[in-house]
């Protein structure tokens, strides 16, 4: 009885720790700020997440049972945000001489990245993409093709695109060479707004006694409750056994004392 009780308690503790600590990696190589944004968004959806420091950044882990919900939740809000390349990063001196075509391609890419980063900082904007075409002469003697740009913005459904449309057009037009007069020209500057589909959690709930819990957790709580009840019963039985044994020992000692007194008056 004495050896069975500790073994049962250890089994119960191991089961509880295993059920509560099964975690999987959600994202890695995040900065501290990116990890905090991810954890805050998941916390709003009642999804537990934890930061784990690593050599290459911060790793965010969640319970294995929540991985699907966590991925869909972050996709709906565009987290973690995509790292953008700045003009300084693109044109960093590396000792290699670039051709004019390569320099032009790098400039267009860096310009698009800078605009995307700026647009992404607008409240309500989830994802921003900018495609830029700079003025170019296709062949000698032909007119120069005018600059143009197209902007794609995926936004929070609560954001009214009309509130920021004119500001987005002005900002993009003033940031691209040759487009200062294209603010009201839809052929040179196109801005498309697409509302994000809000992730609606459809997690099934079920009753476990008076408590409403996720259906996926029902098996765990049933098993843990069963082990808890068994542990309580075994503990009670052990205490009763020890109590009866002690009482018998006391009675035996008392009887032995009486017999000794009767034998030796």
BELURNOR-V855504 format. One line per field, one symbol per residue. ss: DSSP state (@ for helix, = for strand, . for the rest). Layout:
ss = ???
This chain:
ss = .@@@@@@@@@@@@@@@@@@@@.========.@@@@@@@@@@@@@....======..=======@@@@@@@@@@@@@@.........@@@@.........@@@@@@@@@@@@@@@@@@@@@....=========..==......==..========.....@@@.@@@@@@@@@@@.............=======.........====..====@@@@@@@@@@@@@@@@@@@@@@@@@@@@@@@@@@@@@@@@@@@@@@@@@..
